Amino acid sequence: MKEVCEREDEHEARVKAAIESMPSEDKIAEMGARFKVISEPSRLKILLALSGGELCVEHIAKAVSGQQSAVSHQLKTLKDNKIIKGRRDGKNVLYSVSDWHVLTMINVAKEHLNCE
């Protein structure tokens, strides 16, 4: 037996609005990929460390209690996804967040989980 909705008109209007505002499949895939990149714990820790400003890989590794080689690998993933950027300063590369929207999402999550 098919369930009959008692709010047919209201819900149909919401369905129409959802369809009209739905991003393309490509954009949805891109959003999903972005969430996947930042959801990995070591990358998330790196982003939290970089939220205070730019750091070299040695100090990022120290801030996240990680091995420099592993941190370098995660930095490459973040950089390839245009979430962070690097700039050369003498012999060092200094990393910083290039997509501040990502930090906004992280801060909202921290607030939601009472991590402040």
N, CA, C and O atoms as CSV, one atom per row, in Angstrom:
chain,resi,resn,atom,element,x,y,z
A,1,MET,N,N,0.838,-1.181,0.000
A,1,MET,CA,C,0.000,0.000,0.000
A,1,MET,C,C,0.888,1.252,0.000
A,1,MET,O,O,1.781,1.384,0.837
A,2,LYS,N,N,0.643,2.139,-0.915
A,2,LYS,CA,C,1.419,3.362,-1.059
A,2,LYS,C,C,0.998,4.367,-0.001
A,2,LYS,O,O,-0.187,4.619,0.220
A,3,GLU,N,N,2.029,4.942,0.657
A,3,GLU,CA,C,1.768,5.979,1.665
A,3,GLU,C,C,1.355,7.262,0.965
A,3,GLU,O,O,1.960,7.650,-0.035
A,4,VAL,N,N,0.336,7.918,1.482
A,4,VAL,CA,C,-0.154,9.168,0.920
A,4,VAL,C,C,0.360,10.314,1.783
A,4,VAL,O,O,0.149,10.339,2.995
A,5,CYS,N,N,1.029,11.249,1.147
A,5,CYS,CA,C,1.584,12.390,1.872
A,5,CYS,C,C,0.485,13.425,2.089
A,5,CYS,O,O,-0.242,13.795,1.167
A,6,GLU,N,N,0.390,13.873,3.320
A,6,GLU,CA,C,-0.630,14.869,3.655
A,6,GLU,C,C,-0.170,16.293,3.344
A,6,GLU,O,O,-0.951,17.235,3.473
A,7,ARG,N,N,1.064,16.455,2.946
A,7,ARG,CA,C,1.615,17.782,2.629
A,7,ARG,C,C,2.151,17.812,1.199
A,7,ARG,O,O,3.234,18.338,0.944
A,8,GLU,N,N,1.403,17.256,0.296
A,8,GLU,CA,C,1.820,17.090,-1.094
A,8,GLU,C,C,2.321,18.393,-1.721
A,8,GLU,O,O,3.425,18.423,-2.265
A,9,ASP,N,N,1.548,19.451,-1.657
A,9,ASP,CA,C,1.929,20.714,-2.298
A,9,ASP,C,C,3.211,21.289,-1.695
A,9,ASP,O,O,4.114,21.712,-2.416
A,10,GLU,N,N,3.274,21.297,-0.369
A,10,GLU,CA,C,4.459,21.834,0.332
A,10,GLU,C,C,5.706,21.045,-0.036
A,10,GLU,O,O,6.751,21.628,-0.324
A,11,HIS,N,N,5.599,19.729,-0.027
A,11,HIS,CA,C,6.752,18.887,-0.311
A,11,HIS,C,C,7.148,18.936,-1.780
A,11,HIS,O,O,8.337,18.896,-2.097
A,12,GLU,N,N,6.188,19.021,-2.671
A,12,GLU,CA,C,6.508,19.137,-4.100
A,12,GLU,C,C,7.258,20.424,-4.375
A,12,GLU,O,O,8.165,20.443,-5.208
A,13,ALA,N,N,6.897,21.503,-3.690
A,13,ALA,CA,C,7.608,22.774,-3.846
A,13,ALA,C,C,9.054,22.630,-3.363
A,13,ALA,O,O,9.975,23.162,-3.982
A,14,ARG,N,N,9.244,21.918,-2.269
A,14,ARG,CA,C,10.595,21.696,-1.747
A,14,ARG,C,C,11.416,20.816,-2.681
A,14,ARG,O,O,12.611,21.044,-2.865
A,15,VAL,N,N,10.779,19.818,-3.264
A,15,VAL,CA,C,11.466,18.958,-4.226
A,15,VAL,C,C,11.902,19.773,-5.432
A,15,VAL,O,O,13.032,19.633,-5.900
A,16,LYS,N,N,11.015,20.623,-5.941
A,16,LYS,CA,C,11.345,21.470,-7.090
A,16,LYS,C,C,12.524,22.386,-6.755
A,16,LYS,O,O,13.440,22.533,-7.564
A,17,ALA,N,N,12.509,23.005,-5.565
A,17,ALA,CA,C,13.598,23.886,-5.144
A,17,ALA,C,C,14.908,23.110,-5.015
A,17,ALA,O,O,15.967,23.607,-5.398
A,18,ALA,N,N,14.836,21.893,-4.476
A,18,ALA,CA,C,16.035,21.065,-4.329
A,18,ALA,C,C,16.621,20.714,-5.688
A,18,ALA,O,O,17.838,20.766,-5.870
A,19,ILE,N,N,15.780,20.362,-6.630
A,19,ILE,CA,C,16.241,20.008,-7.975
A,19,ILE,C,C,16.880,21.224,-8.646
A,19,ILE,O,O,17.938,21.107,-9.266
A,20,GLU,N,N,16.247,22.382,-8.526
A,20,GLU,CA,C,16.753,23.602,-9.168
A,20,GLU,C,C,18.084,24.065,-8.580
A,20,GLU,O,O,18.911,24.634,-9.293
A,21,SER,N,N,18.297,23.826,-7.286
A,21,SER,CA,C,19.529,24.305,-6.653
A,21,SER,C,C,20.624,23.237,-6.570
A,21,SER,O,O,21.718,23.507,-6.075
A,22,MET,N,N,20.334,22.043,-7.046
A,22,MET,CA,C,21.293,20.942,-6.985
A,22,MET,C,C,22.479,21.221,-7.901
A,22,MET,O,O,22.292,21.499,-9.086
A,23,PRO,N,N,23.702,21.150,-7.363
A,23,PRO,CA,C,24.884,21.315,-8.219
A,23,PRO,C,C,24.982,20.178,-9.234
A,23,PRO,O,O,24.316,19.151,-9.102
A,24,SER,N,N,25.808,20.376,-10.233
A,24,SER,CA,C,26.014,19.338,-11.247
A,24,SER,C,C,26.673,18.118,-10.598
A,24,SER,O,O,27.228,18.201,-9.503
A,25,GLU,N,N,26.598,17.005,-11.290
A,25,GLU,CA,C,27.228,15.779,-10.798
A,25,GLU,C,C,28.727,15.981,-10.609
A,25,GLU,O,O,29.309,15.465,-9.655
A,26,ASP,N,N,29.357,16.733,-11.519
A,26,ASP,CA,C,30.794,17.010,-11.398
A,26,ASP,C,C,31.098,17.793,-10.128
A,26,ASP,O,O,32.064,17.493,-9.427
A,27,LYS,N,N,30.271,18.802,-9.829
A,27,LYS,CA,C,30.493,19.611,-8.626
A,27,LYS,C,C,30.241,18.793,-7.363
A,27,LYS,O,O,30.942,18.966,-6.366
A,28,ILE,N,N,29.269,17.921,-7.391
A,28,ILE,CA,C,29.003,17.055,-6.235
A,28,ILE,C,C,30.186,16.121,-6.008
A,28,ILE,O,O,30.601,15.905,-4.870
A,29,ALA,N,N,30.725,15.570,-7.086
A,29,ALA,CA,C,31.907,14.703,-6.966
A,29,ALA,C,C,33.092,15.486,-6.417
A,29,ALA,O,O,33.846,14.976,-5.588
A,30,GLU,N,N,33.257,16.728,-6.878
A,30,GLU,CA,C,34.345,17.573,-6.401
A,30,GLU,C,C,34.184,17.876,-4.900
A,30,GLU,O,O,35.161,17.850,-4.151
A,31,MET,N,N,32.957,18.160,-4.473
A,31,MET,CA,C,32.715,18.397,-3.042
A,31,MET,C,C,33.035,17.158,-2.220
A,31,MET,O,O,33.671,17.248,-1.169
A,32,GLY,N,N,32.595,16.007,-2.698
A,32,GLY,CA,C,32.873,14.765,-1.994
A,32,GLY,C,C,34.360,14.491,-1.878
A,32,GLY,O,O,34.846,14.052,-0.836
A,33,ALA,N,N,35.079,14.758,-2.968
A,33,ALA,CA,C,36.529,14.549,-2.951
A,33,ALA,C,C,37.190,15.494,-1.953
A,33,ALA,O,O,38.117,15.098,-1.246
A,34,ARG,N,N,36.728,16.722,-1.892
A,34,ARG,CA,C,37.303,17.698,-0.950
A,34,ARG,C,C,37.073,17.243,0.491
A,34,ARG,O,O,37.985,17.301,1.315
A,35,PHE,N,N,35.865,16.793,0.792
A,35,PHE,CA,C,35.587,16.276,2.140
A,35,PHE,C,C,36.459,15.069,2.457
A,35,PHE,O,O,36.947,14.927,3.579
A,36,LYS,N,N,36.656,14.199,1.468
A,36,LYS,CA,C,37.475,13.004,1.679
A,36,LYS,C,C,38.913,13.395,2.014
A,36,LYS,O,O,39.523,12.804,2.906
A,37,VAL,N,N,39.457,14.380,1.311
A,37,VAL,CA,C,40.836,14.813,1.550
A,37,VAL,C,C,40.996,15.366,2.959
A,37,VAL,O,O,41.948,15.017,3.656
A,38,ILE,N,N,40.081,16.220,3.380
A,38,ILE,CA,C,40.267,16.851,4.696
A,38,ILE,C,C,39.826,15.959,5.850
A,38,ILE,O,O,40.117,16.259,7.008
A,39,SER,N,N,39.128,14.865,5.548
A,39,SER,CA,C,38.643,14.014,6.638
A,39,SER,C,C,39.701,13.045,7.171
A,39,SER,O,O,39.524,12.479,8.249
A,40,GLU,N,N,40.785,12.847,6.443
A,40,GLU,CA,C,41.841,11.939,6.899
A,40,GLU,C,C,42.522,12.588,8.109
A,40,GLU,O,O,42.967,13.731,8.012
A,41,PRO,N,N,42.615,11.887,9.249
A,41,PRO,CA,C,43.088,12.502,10.498
A,41,PRO,C,C,44.437,13.212,10.431
A,41,PRO,O,O,44.579,14.297,10.997
A,42,SER,N,N,45.426,12.638,9.761
A,42,SER,CA,C,46.726,13.318,9.743
A,42,SER,C,C,46.666,14.601,8.915
A,42,SER,O,O,47.320,15.587,9.254
A,43,ARG,N,N,45.889,14.596,7.836
A,43,ARG,CA,C,45.743,15.828,7.052
A,43,ARG,C,C,44.947,16.870,7.825
A,43,ARG,O,O,45.241,18.063,7.752
A,44,LEU,N,N,43.953,16.426,8.553
A,44,LEU,CA,C,43.166,17.337,9.377
A,44,LEU,C,C,44.052,17.998,10.441
A,44,LEU,O,O,43.936,19.197,10.697
A,45,LYS,N,N,44.927,17.214,11.050
A,45,LYS,CA,C,45.864,17.770,12.037
A,45,LYS,C,C,46.798,18.793,11.405
A,45,LYS,O,O,47.096,19.825,12.006
A,46,ILE,N,N,47.253,18.508,10.205
A,46,ILE,CA,C,48.129,19.458,9.496
A,46,ILE,C,C,47.382,20.766,9.256
A,46,ILE,O,O,47.935,21.845,9.470
A,47,LEU,N,N,46.144,20.678,8.817
A,47,LEU,CA,C,45.357,21.891,8.578
A,47,LEU,C,C,45.137,22.666,9.874
A,47,LEU,O,O,45.171,23.897,9.875
A,48,LEU,N,N,44.914,21.961,10.962
A,48,LEU,CA,C,44.765,22.644,12.253
A,48,LEU,C,C,46.065,23.344,12.637
A,48,LEU,O,O,46.040,24.458,13.159
A,49,ALA,N,N,47.202,22.694,12.380
A,49,ALA,CA,C,48.491,23.319,12.676
A,49,ALA,C,C,48.704,24.558,11.813
A,49,ALA,O,O,49.229,25.565,12.288
A,50,LEU,N,N,48.300,24.487,10.548
A,50,LEU,CA,C,48.488,25.609,9.635
A,50,LEU,C,C,47.457,26.720,9.827
A,50,LEU,O,O,47.591,27.799,9.250
A,51,SER,N,N,46.441,26.460,10.627
A,51,SER,CA,C,45.424,27.495,10.833
A,51,SER,C,C,45.994,28.717,11.547
A,51,SER,O,O,45.404,29.796,11.498
A,52,GLY,N,N,47.135,28.551,12.207
A,52,GLY,CA,C,47.775,29.674,12.890
A,52,GLY,C,C,48.749,30.443,12.018
A,52,GLY,O,O,49.281,31.467,12.446
A,53,GLY,N,N,48.995,29.970,10.801
A,53,GLY,CA,C,49.918,30.637,9.893
A,53,GLY,C,C,50.870,29.649,9.267
A,53,GLY,O,O,50.838,28.457,9.575
A,54,GLU,N,N,51.721,30.147,8.384
A,54,GLU,CA,C,52.583,29.266,7.619
A,54,GLU,C,C,53.679,28.637,8.483
A,54,GLU,O,O,54.169,29.224,9.448
A,55,LEU,N,N,54.038,27.409,8.084
A,55,LEU,CA,C,55.072,26.628,8.771
A,55,LEU,C,C,55.863,25.835,7.748
A,55,LEU,O,O,55.356,25.514,6.673
A,56,CYS,N,N,57.113,25.519,8.084
A,56,CYS,CA,C,57.905,24.600,7.269
A,56,CYS,C,C,57.559,23.173,7.682
A,56,CYS,O,O,56.948,22.948,8.726
A,57,VAL,N,N,57.957,22.214,6.851
A,57,VAL,CA,C,57.599,20.820,7.091
A,57,VAL,C,C,58.142,20.328,8.434
A,57,VAL,O,O,57.472,19.556,9.120
A,58,GLU,N,N,59.334,20.759,8.816
A,58,GLU,CA,C,59.912,20.336,10.095
A,58,GLU,C,C,59.001,20.730,11.260
A,58,GLU,O,O,58.774,19.934,12.171
A,59,HIS,N,N,58.487,21.942,11.226
A,59,HIS,CA,C,57.655,22.415,12.331
A,59,HIS,C,C,56.220,21.888,12.246
A,59,HIS,O,O,55.546,21.743,13.265
A,60,ILE,N,N,55.764,21.606,11.038
A,60,ILE,CA,C,54.456,20.946,10.912
A,60,ILE,C,C,54.546,19.564,11.542
A,60,ILE,O,O,53.670,19.173,12.313
A,61,ALA,N,N,55.608,18.819,11.214
A,61,ALA,CA,C,55.793,17.478,11.779
A,61,ALA,C,C,55.836,17.542,13.298
A,61,ALA,O,O,55.251,16.696,13.974
A,62,LYS,N,N,56.521,18.537,13.834
A,62,LYS,CA,C,56.596,18.697,15.287
A,62,LYS,C,C,55.217,19.002,15.871
A,62,LYS,O,O,54.844,18.452,16.907
A,63,ALA,N,N,54.459,19.882,15.205
A,63,ALA,CA,C,53.134,20.274,15.705
A,63,ALA,C,C,52.140,19.119,15.709
A,63,ALA,O,O,51.255,19.065,16.563
A,64,VAL,N,N,52.281,18.194,14.760
A,64,VAL,CA,C,51.322,17.089,14.655
A,64,VAL,C,C,51.881,15.780,15.197
A,64,VAL,O,O,51.237,14.736,15.101
A,65,SER,N,N,53.089,15.839,15.769
A,65,SER,CA,C,53.756,14.646,16.303
A,65,SER,C,C,53.880,13.554,15.238
A,65,SER,O,O,53.563,12.389,15.478
A,66,GLY,N,N,54.346,13.959,14.068
A,66,GLY,CA,C,54.462,13.014,12.965
A,66,GLY,C,C,55.874,12.929,12.431
A,66,GLY,O,O,56.725,13.759,12.752
A,67,GLN,N,N,56.116,11.922,11.615
A,67,GLN,CA,C,57.390,11.766,10.941
A,67,GLN,C,C,57.416,12.710,9.733
A,67,GLN,O,O,56.420,12.853,9.024
A,68,GLN,N,N,58.556,13.343,9.511
A,68,GLN,CA,C,58.660,14.325,8.442
A,68,GLN,C,C,58.303,13.737,7.081
A,68,GLN,O,O,57.663,14.413,6.276
A,69,SER,N,N,58.698,12.498,6.805
A,69,SER,CA,C,58.391,11.888,5.504
A,69,SER,C,C,56.879,11.675,5.333
A,69,SER,O,O,56.334,11.903,4.253
A,70,ALA,N,N,56.214,11.241,6.398
A,70,ALA,CA,C,54.768,11.040,6.335
A,70,ALA,C,C,54.039,12.373,6.177
A,70,ALA,O,O,53.069,12.476,5.426
A,71,VAL,N,N,54.514,13.384,6.887
A,71,VAL,CA,C,53.914,14.715,6.787
A,71,VAL,C,C,54.100,15.258,5.368
A,71,VAL,O,O,53.175,15.844,4.805
A,72,SER,N,N,55.282,15.069,4.791
A,72,SER,CA,C,55.541,15.519,3.422
A,72,SER,C,C,54.569,14.874,2.439
A,72,SER,O,O,54.078,15.532,1.521
A,73,HIS,N,N,54.294,13.592,2.633
A,73,HIS,CA,C,53.352,12.873,1.776
A,73,HIS,C,C,51.955,13.500,1.885
A,73,HIS,O,O,51.291,13.719,0.872
A,74,GLN,N,N,51.518,13.785,3.106
A,74,GLN,CA,C,50.194,14.379,3.305
A,74,GLN,C,C,50.136,15.808,2.775
A,74,GLN,O,O,49.109,16.239,2.250
A,75,LEU,N,N,51.242,16.543,2.912
A,75,LEU,CA,C,51.297,17.900,2.361
A,75,LEU,C,C,51.107,17.872,0.849
A,75,LEU,O,O,50.427,18.731,0.287
A,76,LYS,N,N,51.709,16.881,0.194
A,76,LYS,CA,C,51.562,16.766,-1.263
A,76,LYS,C,C,50.095,16.556,-1.629
A,76,LYS,O,O,49.599,17.171,-2.573
A,77,THR,N,N,49.401,15.697,-0.892
A,77,THR,CA,C,47.985,15.458,-1.166
A,77,THR,C,C,47.179,16.735,-0.980
A,77,THR,O,O,46.334,17.065,-1.812
A,78,LEU,N,N,47.437,17.458,0.113
A,78,LEU,CA,C,46.724,18.710,0.360
A,78,LEU,C,C,47.033,19.744,-0.720
A,78,LEU,O,O,46.148,20.480,-1.159
A,79,LYS,N,N,48.275,19.791,-1.137
A,79,LYS,CA,C,48.684,20.743,-2.177
A,79,LYS,C,C,48.078,20.371,-3.527
A,79,LYS,O,O,47.600,21.245,-4.251
A,80,ASP,N,N,48.092,19.077,-3.874
A,80,ASP,CA,C,47.505,18.617,-5.135
A,80,ASP,C,C,46.016,18.946,-5.219
A,80,ASP,O,O,45.476,19.132,-6.310
A,81,ASN,N,N,45.365,19.016,-4.075
A,81,ASN,CA,C,43.930,19.331,-4.026
A,81,ASN,C,C,43.666,20.814,-3.790
A,81,ASN,O,O,42.534,21.219,-3.524
A,82,LYS,N,N,44.720,21.616,-3.891
A,82,LYS,CA,C,44.636,23.077,-3.807
A,82,LYS,C,C,44.061,23.577,-2.473
A,82,LYS,O,O,43.411,24.620,-2.415
A,83,ILE,N,N,44.318,22.808,-1.404
A,83,ILE,CA,C,43.870,23.203,-0.072
A,83,ILE,C,C,44.961,23.993,0.627
A,83,ILE,O,O,44.678,24.896,1.414
A,84,ILE,N,N,46.212,23.652,0.337
A,84,ILE,CA,C,47.343,24.406,0.872
A,84,ILE,C,C,48.232,24.840,-0.286
A,84,ILE,O,O,48.076,24.377,-1.416
A,85,LYS,N,N,49.161,25.730,0.013
A,85,LYS,CA,C,50.150,26.158,-0.976
A,85,LYS,C,C,51.495,26.236,-0.286
A,85,LYS,O,O,51.574,26.332,0.939
A,86,GLY,N,N,52.529,26.195,-1.065
A,86,GLY,CA,C,53.877,26.308,-0.529
A,86,GLY,C,C,54.610,27.444,-1.219
A,86,GLY,O,O,54.372,27.737,-2.390
A,87,ARG,N,N,55.501,28.074,-0.478
A,87,ARG,CA,C,56.353,29.096,-1.086
A,87,ARG,C,C,57.767,28.896,-0.578
A,87,ARG,O,O,57.989,28.595,0.594
A,88,ARG,N,N,58.716,29.068,-1.482
A,88,ARG,CA,C,60.114,28.866,-1.129
A,88,ARG,C,C,60.621,30.079,-0.366
A,88,ARG,O,O,60.364,31.223,-0.742
A,89,ASP,N,N,61.356,29.802,0.730
A,89,ASP,CA,C,62.004,30.832,1.537
A,89,ASP,C,C,63.412,30.326,1.829
A,89,ASP,O,O,63.637,29.616,2.809
A,90,GLY,N,N,64.354,30.695,0.970
A,90,GLY,CA,C,65.703,30.152,1.100
A,90,GLY,C,C,65.687,28.666,0.819
A,90,GLY,O,O,65.239,28.234,-0.243
A,91,LYS,N,N,66.177,27.874,1.774
A,91,LYS,CA,C,66.212,26.419,1.611
A,91,LYS,C,C,64.894,25.758,2.002
A,91,LYS,O,O,64.682,24.584,1.695
A,92,ASN,N,N,64.020,26.476,2.662
A,92,ASN,CA,C,62.766,25.910,3.160
A,92,ASN,C,C,61.590,26.202,2.242
A,92,ASN,O,O,61.594,27.162,1.471
A,93,VAL,N,N,60.593,25.350,2.347
A,93,VAL,CA,C,59.296,25.628,1.749
A,93,VAL,C,C,58.344,25.878,2.916
A,93,VAL,O,O,58.220,25.052,3.821
A,94,LEU,N,N,57.685,27.012,2.882
A,94,LEU,CA,C,56.720,27.357,3.916
A,94,LEU,C,C,55.321,27.074,3.380
A,94,LEU,O,O,54.957,27.522,2.293
A,95,TYR,N,N,54.544,26.324,4.160
A,95,TYR,CA,C,53.200,25.922,3.742
A,95,TYR,C,C,52.170,26.765,4.470
A,95,TYR,O,O,52.348,27.148,5.626
A,96,SER,N,N,51.085,27.043,3.757
A,96,SER,CA,C,49.973,27.776,4.350
A,96,SER,C,C,48.678,27.311,3.703
A,96,SER,O,O,48.688,26.677,2.648
A,97,VAL,N,N,47.577,27.630,4.342
A,97,VAL,CA,C,46.266,27.259,3.820
A,97,VAL,C,C,45.924,28.202,2.671
A,97,VAL,O,O,46.014,29.421,2.813
A,98,SER,N,N,45.537,27.640,1.548
A,98,SER,CA,C,45.146,28.474,0.408
A,98,SER,C,C,43.631,28.548,0.256
A,98,SER,O,O,43.115,29.466,-0.382
A,99,ASP,N,N,42.923,27.598,0.833
A,99,ASP,CA,C,41.459,27.585,0.760
A,99,ASP,C,C,40.905,27.783,2.166
A,99,ASP,O,O,40.720,26.824,2.915
A,100,TRP,N,N,40.647,29.026,2.508
A,100,TRP,CA,C,40.187,29.350,3.859
A,100,TRP,C,C,38.783,28.833,4.142
A,100,TRP,O,O,38.374,28.766,5.301
A,101,HIS,N,N,38.040,28.466,3.100
A,101,HIS,CA,C,36.732,27.862,3.318
A,101,HIS,C,C,36.872,26.546,4.088
A,101,HIS,O,O,36.020,26.189,4.901
A,102,VAL,N,N,37.961,25.839,3.812
A,102,VAL,CA,C,38.213,24.573,4.497
A,102,VAL,C,C,38.368,24.815,5.998
A,102,VAL,O,O,37.831,24.061,6.810
A,103,LEU,N,N,39.102,25.867,6.365
A,103,LEU,CA,C,39.253,26.177,7.794
A,103,LEU,C,C,37.929,26.579,8.413
A,103,LEU,O,O,37.680,26.285,9.582
A,104,THR,N,N,37.082,27.240,7.655
A,104,THR,CA,C,35.750,27.584,8.160
A,104,THR,C,C,34.974,26.309,8.481
A,104,THR,O,O,34.328,26.216,9.525
A,105,MET,N,N,35.039,25.326,7.577
A,105,MET,CA,C,34.337,24.056,7.829
A,105,MET,C,C,34.905,23.354,9.061
A,105,MET,O,O,34.158,22.817,9.879
A,106,ILE,N,N,36.231,23.363,9.184
A,106,ILE,CA,C,36.866,22.720,10.331
A,106,ILE,C,C,36.477,23.423,11.625
A,106,ILE,O,O,36.193,22.767,12.627
A,107,ASN,N,N,36.462,24.741,11.610
A,107,ASN,CA,C,36.084,25.490,12.814
A,107,ASN,C,C,34.629,25.261,13.193
A,107,ASN,O,O,34.301,25.200,14.378
A,108,VAL,N,N,33.758,25.134,12.206
A,108,VAL,CA,C,32.356,24.816,12.492
A,108,VAL,C,C,32.264,23.432,13.136
A,108,VAL,O,O,31.520,23.238,14.097
A,109,ALA,N,N,33.020,22.476,12.606
A,109,ALA,CA,C,33.019,21.124,13.182
A,109,ALA,C,C,33.551,21.142,14.614
A,109,ALA,O,O,32.997,20.484,15.495
A,110,LYS,N,N,34.632,21.903,14.845
A,110,LYS,CA,C,35.180,22.011,16.200
A,110,LYS,C,C,34.153,22.602,17.153
A,110,LYS,O,O,33.968,22.112,18.267
A,111,GLU,N,N,33.496,23.646,16.708
A,111,GLU,CA,C,32.463,24.286,17.533
A,111,GLU,C,C,31.330,23.314,17.829
A,111,GLU,O,O,30.846,23.225,18.958
A,112,HIS,N,N,30.919,22.594,16.804
A,112,HIS,CA,C,29.823,21.630,16.954
A,112,HIS,C,C,30.174,20.548,17.969
A,112,HIS,O,O,29.315,20.083,18.717
A,113,LEU,N,N,31.442,20.154,17.987
A,113,LEU,CA,C,31.889,19.097,18.891
A,113,LEU,C,C,32.430,19.632,20.204
A,113,LEU,O,O,32.976,18.881,21.013
A,114,ASN,N,N,32.275,20.945,20.413
A,114,ASN,CA,C,32.762,21.598,21.633
A,114,ASN,C,C,34.244,21.378,21.855
A,114,ASN,O,O,34.668,21.055,22.965
A,115,CYS,N,N,35.040,21.551,20.801
A,115,CYS,CA,C,36.481,21.357,20.878
A,115,CYS,C,C,37.234,22.647,21.164
A,115,CYS,O,O,38.458,22.631,21.286
A,116,GLU,N,N,36.551,23.719,21.270
A,116,GLU,CA,C,37.214,25.017,21.459
A,116,GLU,C,C,37.894,25.095,22.808
A,116,GLU,O,O,38.501,26.114,23.135
